Amino acid sequence: MDFTLPRLLLALVTAVLLIPATSHADGFYAGQITEENLERLPPGGLDAIGGTGDWFLTNGALCAVVSSREHPTYLSLHGGVLVDLWHCAKANDQWSTIHPVYNLDKEKIPPAGEILAGSSDEEAWVETRAPAHGLDTVTRYAFTDTSPGALSVTTTITRTEDGEPLQIFGNIILHPRGSLTPFTVDTVDGAFSRGFDQPEVDTSDPTSIVSTVSAADLQLLLGSRHIEPPISYGVQTLETTHTDAEGGRDSVMPFLMGGQYFTILGIFSEPFYTWGRAPGLLSFLRSRFFELEVGESLTVRQSIHVGDRADAASITDRIYRGPFVTGQLDTGEAAITVKDAEGVDLTFVRPSADGRFRFRLPAHATSATLVVTTPWSETRRTLETLDEAADLGRMSTGAVATLRLPRGTPMNLIFTKENQPQIFRNELTNSRIGGVRALTGPEGRRLSLAGSHRDPRSVRLAPGRYRVVAGRGPEYSMQETTIELTAGDTVDLEIEAPARAVDSDGLIGADFHVHSGVSFDSSLLPEHRILDFVAQGAEILVPTEHNITTDLQPTIEALGLADSVVSFPGVELTGMVRTPQAPTTIGHSNVFPVTADSTAFMGGTLPFEAKRLGQVIDSYKREFPNSIFQLNHPRVSTADDDIAFLDHLSVGREFDPDTPLTSESNKSLVQTHPGSEHRDIDFDAIEILSGEAMDGYEATRRDWFSLLNQGVYKVAMANSDSHGSQQLVALPRTYLAVTDDDPMTVTPADIVGAIRSGHVYGTTGPILRVALGETSPGGVHEGRSGVLNVRVDSAPWVPVDEVRIWIDGQLWNTVSIRSGESVSVNITADHDSFVFVEAAGSPSAAYEELAPGFTPFAFANPIFIDVDGNGWSPPNQTLTGHSSGR
């Protein structure tokens, strides 16, 4: 399921860059990006979203973009926030956003009213001014010649008139799903350093939230080591000041809270005495009585350091004042986590390609242990004396064997040693959430081969005995072998390639909900996403990054995989702002095919916040009349109820499948909107199966049956909503019945046509074929009776036990079946009806190995029965509201 930003509740719950130290005066520039000066904006890279209309500043080495006030930016309806930060010449942006917020309430982000910019020989700056709630918030982003490796961020909040009390101010930094890996440091004495061990936060529990609060002053956010060139960020709070109406200044207490999804660097609005450095429950209770009076102000001065490695040391080396430690490992494929005597992480360093490393320790450290991690080993070295610089010489990372991989044939490989699956594309951070190892972005328990020149040629593994399993998605067999590796070996992996096990002629496999590192909640390279996809045997890939329109076809062609997979641009519209028009957001929806514009903000995604869903559908249908608008995961169980549209319908009322569309609960779906020819109900398709969540499927199926009974047919889809390699892409998948199932020649029009006609199946393994007489899914069968023919095929590792037949949303019959079998059932109807077919099985050990967490399952879109030849009409007249289907 998509990234869920934990809800922030009101108050309580709620070394210089490694370049020569010379002036960059020649490079200082700041201004608004226009079509005339667009050439000033260098390529930003994977996470760059800035474009025409936004504000750009640079010192010649670092570049940054502040979004235009007219550009809604994730949490806010308004822009004026830092959205891109990178090394200008490297196009390595992995930054998401940082938003100022009052009282830790994400609905109280002050809207930028004015944005200014300027530059001189010593600095470049962009300044946003946001008057709201009787407060004037001025944020200044600046590059200066005194700190060439960092962006200065200074925020001043001044009370200008009476308004809503300001008790706490904070800056929210987004880094969900390990899109940037957090590493928390207390530079004062280390007492509040967490390193990679981040807390798990239950945002419905105030105690859990307060337990995450610390006095750490530096949040490091590390990019992926698999994204080149690498980058890291370090957000440091330098000064927090309260100024009274007479000009008297006092320090106010800063704090840090956060975890896997976000970091908040906050301050209280009044000075107060506390027994310790970190605020606790009493501090937050006390803050309820705080207020910034007229004439008083708060100032927060922060620095965002930018490192040139995907590690912590590239930034902590600038801040720590202890001795340096140097040495050389026997490999560059390693990382070193440095811990103190109590096991607290002090820093984290990645060596150069030849294994050399250098890092600085904090002055307060009395001893240090180096934990050296490689994909095949973990070794330790302890330093007892830290009085002066130390050279550790050459260090061994232990015995290793090299395994050469098969070439030319797509497959994914799972390696198990002593019943433990190996992790590939390991970030080597061992990052933890609530003490549990958290896989992020490229990390996964399968190794993908796509038959591309970009496939890995070999892997290095610890000596030992391995069981290796090869798969290629539900149409192919499972193969396995056992290998014994000895230290120093360089051997070939000999394993039979998965063979085609299912005839899928006339069907083409697609996933219409796929994420990569272009989304703000992933760190997976698009090319790795494509390799994973081809290794899974699917053929149509639609990128649906959060709010960013993108096109993967050029990357597919560069990988030499255009004969295996085809893609066309798409976008996932991710409602994250509550507005009067959509009080609980528009949820999440995909639109495809569309057009990507790399020069526009967020790739040219059309405006969608502060609108009702029907108005958004209307704008996309006007711009892209041949597009499909798909409602995503409309029923989910999550801490953030914004993302599941049928849970709130944008207006705070849950869809009630037991009442008509005209009922009080549901009427918002069929209401018209100003300037729109479309209503909220007028999406084309609905994702009834998303990821492995069968409970979400069953809840959505009930809603979908209700719509069908009222004459509203939305084509049912199945998609992975995968964000990282640890999630299976193209499972579930949608199979489309098409005349031409060759990805080399199939067109977007063919795909759209198949969807619109309902010639669609969804599956987590079984390949289903259904027809009522000569009528296939999505079609209308004329006559009272007919023979329903159902056939199920599956690979040997995909169990199938039964077929379930539903009529008008009621389970009518369950028939036992095995793979390769067909069943025929006579159906007679006395009124217009619809027939829906599912196939299911129980996971076997082999299935759980290739598709962990899933259940063997498939469905076909409905076949409609028109008993009198006068056109199909809704079967359940008691529910009928507004009919807009067959």
Secondary structure, DSSP 8 states (H G I E B T S, - for coil): ---------STTT----SS-S---GGG-EEEE--TTTGGGS----TT----TTSEEEE-SSEEEEE--TTS-BTTBSS--SEEEEEETTTT------EEEEETT-TT------EEEEEE-SSEEEEEEEEEETTEEEEEEEEEETT-TTEEEEEEEEEE-S--S---EEEEEEE-GGGSSEEEEE-TTTSTT--BTEE----TT-HHHHHHT-B---EEEEE--TTSSS--EEEEEEEEEEEE-TTS-EEE--EEEEE-SSEEEEEEESS----SSSS--HHHHHHHTT----TT-EEEEEEEEEEESSSSSHHHHHHH--S-EEEEEES-SS-EEEEE-TTS-EEEEE---TTSEEEEE--TT-S-EEEEEEETTEEEEEEE---SS-EEEEEE-----EEEE---SS-EEEEEEETTEE--BS--S---EETTEE---TT-BSSEEE-SSTTS--EEEE-SEEEEEEEE-STTB--EEEEEEE-TT-EEE-------B-S--TTEEEEEEEE--TTSTT----HHHHHHHHHHTT--EEEE-BBTB-B--HHHHHHTT-TTT-EE--BEEEE-----SSSTT---EEEEES----TTSGGGG----TTS-HHHHHHHHHHH-TT-EEEE---S---S-TTS-HHHHTTTT----TTS-TTSTTTGGGG---TT-S--TT--SEEEEEETT-HHHHHHHHHHHHHHHHTT---EEEEE--B-STTS-TT-SEEEEE-S---TTT--HHHHHHHHHHT-EEEESS-EEEEEETTB-TT-EEESSEEEEEEEEE--TTS---EEEEEETTEEEEEEE--TTEEEEEEEE-SS-EEEEEEEE----HHHHHHSTT---EEEEEEEEEESSSS----S-TTT--S----
